[in-house]
Amino acid sequence: MQIIKIKSHSITFIPAKDSFNRRSVIYKNKIVKALEQVGTKRDDIELDLDNNCGKQSKASITWYFNGHKLYYEVSSQKRFVDNLFLVSKVIENEIDFVLNEKKPIEEFVSEFVEEDDVHDERKEARKFFEVDLDHKDINEINRKYKLLAKDLHPDMPKGDVEKFKQLNHHHKILKRELA
């Protein structure tokens, strides 16, 4: 058993050892049920399950809510089924916050709203931080961010307002994906 911190949630995680496809269907159904609680229609949810849910793959979901395209993915675990479990827990927890009035629906939407070019932005952000295009270590990116922020901050001798804005934008893109 392991505790995983993701999007400010502490999730008790036990990797799946068998029945990957069946477990994935269960997690998908939990996600759909949770999203329906805030008014999302089943037809507005895109979550494809592969026949081999035990393979190494990220899990992602796209849904449409109040005119917004929302998206979330997890790729921190080896198997699709384990990543999908984490997706389900994050979505369920976030929706519980909304339903229990601990978080306004607008904040929920802003945390998941996704632009169509997000994958291009993630590639650009990784290039900015000079890491591999499949790099997943948020701690290393945070270290690079802090070093660059010291140099690029407008109050520093070599400071550059535009590059500092780019730095913050790129960090936000990767932090949202990996944290």
C-alpha positions as CSV (number, residue, x, y, z in Angstrom):
1,M,0.0,0.0,0.0
2,Q,1.2,3.4,-0.9
3,I,0.0,7.0,-0.4
4,I,0.1,9.1,-3.5
5,K,-0.2,12.9,-3.4
6,I,-1.9,14.1,-6.6
7,K,-3.6,17.4,-7.1
8,S,-3.5,18.1,-3.3
9,H,-5.3,14.7,-2.6
10,S,-3.7,11.9,-0.6
11,I,-4.8,8.7,-2.3
12,T,-4.3,5.2,-0.8
13,F,-3.0,3.2,-3.8
14,I,-2.7,-0.5,-4.2
15,P,-1.6,-1.6,-7.7
16,A,-3.9,-4.0,-9.5
17,K,-2.5,-7.5,-9.8
18,D,-5.2,-9.1,-11.9
19,S,-8.6,-8.5,-13.7
20,F,-7.3,-5.3,-15.3
21,N,-10.1,-5.0,-17.8
22,R,-12.8,-5.6,-15.2
23,R,-11.2,-3.2,-12.8
24,S,-11.0,-0.5,-15.6
25,V,-14.7,-0.9,-16.3
26,I,-15.4,-0.4,-12.6
27,Y,-13.2,2.8,-12.4
28,K,-14.8,4.1,-15.6
29,N,-18.3,3.6,-14.2
30,K,-17.3,5.4,-11.0
31,I,-16.0,8.4,-13.0
32,V,-19.2,8.5,-15.1
33,K,-21.4,8.3,-12.0
34,A,-19.4,11.1,-10.2
35,L,-19.5,13.4,-13.3
36,E,-23.3,12.8,-13.6
37,Q,-23.7,14.1,-10.1
38,V,-22.7,17.6,-11.3
39,G,-24.9,17.5,-14.4
40,T,-22.5,16.0,-17.0
41,K,-24.3,13.9,-19.5
42,R,-23.0,10.4,-20.2
43,D,-22.7,11.2,-23.9
44,D,-20.4,14.1,-23.1
45,I,-17.8,11.9,-21.5
46,E,-15.0,10.4,-23.6
47,L,-13.1,7.6,-21.8
48,D,-11.9,4.8,-24.0
49,L,-10.9,1.5,-22.4
50,D,-8.4,-0.6,-24.3
51,N,-8.9,-4.3,-24.3
52,N,-5.5,-4.7,-22.6
53,C,-5.9,-2.4,-19.6
54,G,-2.8,-4.0,-18.0
55,K,-0.5,-2.5,-20.6
56,Q,1.8,0.4,-19.9
57,S,-0.2,3.6,-20.8
58,K,-1.5,6.8,-19.4
59,A,-5.2,7.1,-18.6
60,S,-7.1,10.2,-19.7
61,I,-10.6,11.4,-19.8
62,T,-12.3,14.3,-21.7
63,W,-15.7,15.6,-20.9
64,Y,-17.8,18.6,-21.8
65,F,-19.5,20.7,-19.1
66,N,-21.2,24.1,-19.3
67,G,-19.7,24.8,-22.7
68,H,-16.1,23.9,-21.6
69,K,-13.9,21.0,-22.7
70,L,-12.4,19.5,-19.6
71,Y,-9.6,17.0,-19.5
72,Y,-7.5,15.1,-17.0
73,E,-4.8,12.5,-17.4
74,V,-2.5,10.5,-15.1
75,S,0.7,8.7,-16.3
76,S,2.6,8.2,-13.0
77,Q,2.0,4.5,-12.8
78,K,3.1,1.8,-15.2
79,R,-0.3,0.3,-16.1
80,F,-3.3,1.9,-17.6
81,V,-5.6,0.4,-15.0
82,D,-3.6,1.9,-12.1
83,N,-3.5,5.3,-13.8
84,L,-7.3,5.1,-14.4
85,F,-7.8,4.3,-10.7
86,L,-5.9,7.6,-9.8
87,V,-8.0,9.5,-12.3
88,S,-11.2,8.1,-10.8
89,K,-10.1,9.1,-7.2
90,V,-9.1,12.6,-8.2
91,I,-12.4,13.2,-10.1
92,E,-14.5,11.7,-7.3
93,N,-12.7,13.8,-4.6
94,E,-13.0,17.0,-6.6
95,I,-16.7,16.4,-7.2
96,D,-17.2,15.7,-3.5
97,F,-15.7,19.1,-2.8
98,V,-18.2,20.7,-5.2
99,L,-21.1,18.8,-3.8
100,N,-20.1,19.6,-0.2
101,E,-19.7,23.3,-1.1
102,K,-15.9,23.2,-0.3
103,K,-15.2,24.3,-3.8
104,P,-17.2,26.4,-6.2
105,I,-18.1,24.8,-9.6
106,E,-16.2,27.5,-11.4
107,E,-13.0,26.5,-9.6
108,F,-13.6,22.9,-10.5
109,V,-14.0,23.8,-14.2
110,S,-10.9,26.0,-14.1
111,E,-8.8,23.1,-12.8
112,F,-9.7,20.8,-15.7
113,V,-10.4,23.1,-18.6
114,E,-8.3,22.2,-21.5
115,E,-7.4,23.8,-24.7
116,D,-7.0,21.8,-27.9
117,D,-3.3,22.5,-28.2
118,V,-2.3,21.3,-24.8
119,H,-0.1,18.5,-26.1
120,D,1.9,21.0,-28.2
121,E,2.2,23.3,-25.1
122,R,3.5,20.4,-23.1
123,K,6.2,19.6,-25.7
124,E,7.1,23.3,-25.8
125,A,7.3,23.5,-22.0
126,R,9.6,20.5,-21.9
127,K,11.9,22.0,-24.5
128,F,11.9,25.3,-22.5
129,F,13.1,23.3,-19.4
130,E,15.5,21.3,-21.6
131,V,14.2,17.9,-20.6
132,D,13.1,14.9,-22.7
133,L,9.7,15.0,-24.3
134,D,8.5,12.1,-22.1
135,H,10.0,13.5,-18.9
136,K,7.7,13.0,-15.9
137,D,9.7,14.1,-12.9
138,I,8.0,17.2,-11.5
139,N,10.7,17.6,-8.8
140,E,13.4,18.1,-11.4
141,I,11.2,20.5,-13.3
142,N,10.5,22.4,-10.1
143,R,14.3,22.7,-9.4
144,K,14.9,24.0,-12.9
145,Y,12.0,26.4,-12.5
146,K,13.5,27.9,-9.3
147,L,16.9,28.3,-10.8
148,L,15.5,30.0,-13.9
149,A,13.2,32.1,-11.8
150,K,16.2,33.5,-9.9
151,D,17.9,34.5,-13.2
152,L,14.9,35.7,-15.1
153,H,13.0,37.6,-12.4
154,P,12.5,41.3,-13.5
155,D,14.2,42.5,-10.3
156,M,17.4,40.7,-11.1
157,P,20.3,42.2,-13.2
158,K,19.7,39.7,-16.1
159,G,15.9,39.7,-15.5
160,D,13.6,39.5,-18.5
161,V,9.9,40.2,-18.1
162,E,8.8,38.2,-21.2
163,K,11.0,35.2,-20.5
164,F,9.8,35.2,-16.8
165,K,6.2,35.1,-18.0
166,Q,7.1,32.2,-20.4
167,L,8.8,30.4,-17.5
168,N,5.7,30.7,-15.3
169,H,3.4,29.6,-18.2
170,H,5.5,26.6,-19.0
171,H,5.8,25.6,-15.4
172,K,2.1,25.9,-14.9
173,I,1.4,23.6,-17.9
174,L,3.7,20.9,-16.6
175,K,2.7,21.2,-13.0
176,R,-0.9,20.7,-14.0
177,E,0.0,17.6,-15.9
178,L,2.4,16.0,-13.4
179,A,1.5,17.3,-9.9
